[in-house]
Amino acid sequence: MNSGTLAVPGATLYFETRGEGPLLLLIGGGNSDAAVFKRVAAVLARSHRVVTYDPRGNSRSVLDGPPVDQKVEEHADDAYRLIDHLAGPDEPAHVFGSCSGGLIALELTIRRPERIRLAVAHEPPVLSILPDAERHLALLDDVCETYLREGMAPALTKLRALHGGRPAPALPDVHDNTDFFLTRFVRPFTRFVPDPAALEEVAGKVVWAGGHASREDLVHRPARVLADRFGRDVELFPGGHVGYARYPADFAERLVEVLTLAAGAADAARETTGGGR
């Protein structure tokens, strides 16, 4: 494993690289940092050059100024700059994003389609597209307000509604980023909706994904709705919302399988249509 930093507008990103081969960027969700992918990245590094990083504001990716509300668009630009820094000028990257990382992967693909070969969006929380969105967004507002009023434990208890009432699994991290997550991340990210027309233009580059064990949970529903909208299936992965942390070997095998099959289908479609985005 090699590590480095990259200065971007407003922050300095910490990143790690493993292995050789096609570039695969892994984007974690919420309060995660690069440590959450350590085990799955070690397996994926047998066939890919795997890049993991701490999103701005989390752990070792420090902000240049005081904490501010986070923007999906800004995080997508960060991911693009990492790819541009680490990949060759004509080398498109595979991207896997989980939860809020899935939102970043989608926006990245919309903004920089020429740099993305495939983006796997694993349970992105696009709650605003659900018919009962107002109720769920109100719940998340309540989670954030509960944290400020009563503390972390009551807030995280209410957050279980996203995961079928189960507590979120403990995940490895370098620092606890939960305060930043609850005060600067949850509200702006869960209200973000990718531009539908722009997303349709790059739909051939997107794989909708979710956990086999979380397919009945609220956090899984947006991926299913979006997959239906674009006439696709949701590709199921081992475990639940964070199966990559619990079942790294099986998850890595499934991800390589999905990337291989989807890349072949995308290449065939481009040949049929004569190119395009």
Number of C-alpha atoms within 10 A of each C-alpha: 12 9 12 10 14 14 15 16 10 14 17 20 25 23 20 18 22 22 19 14 12 16 25 29 25 25 29 25 22 20 24 25 30 24 20 24 24 19 16 22 29 18 19 22 21 13 14 21 20 27 26 24 29 25 27 22 25 25 21 19 20 19 17 14 8 8 12 12 13 19 14 23 16 17 19 22 18 23 23 21 16 22 23 16 11 14 17 11 10 9 16 20 22 23 29 25 23 26 25 26 29 28 29 32 33 31 24 24 26 23 18 16 18 14 19 23 22 27 30 27 28 30 30 29 27 25 24 17 16 15 8 10 14 12 13 17 17 11 16 20 14 15 24 24 15 18 18 14 11 10 13 16 11 13 20 18 14 18 20 15 18 19 19 15 13 12 14 16 12 8 14 15 18 14 13 14 16 16 15 18 20 23 19 18 22 21 19 13 23 20 14 18 16 16 11 10 10 13 18 15 14 20 23 21 24 25 23 25 27 30 24 16 16 23 22 12 17 19 24 28 21 20 26 19 18 19 19 13 11 14 9 16 16 21 20 20 25 23 20 22 25 28 21 24 21 18 16 22 18 16 23 22 15 16 21 14 12 19 19 12 11 20 18 11 14 17 14 13 14 13 11 9 8 8 10 10 12
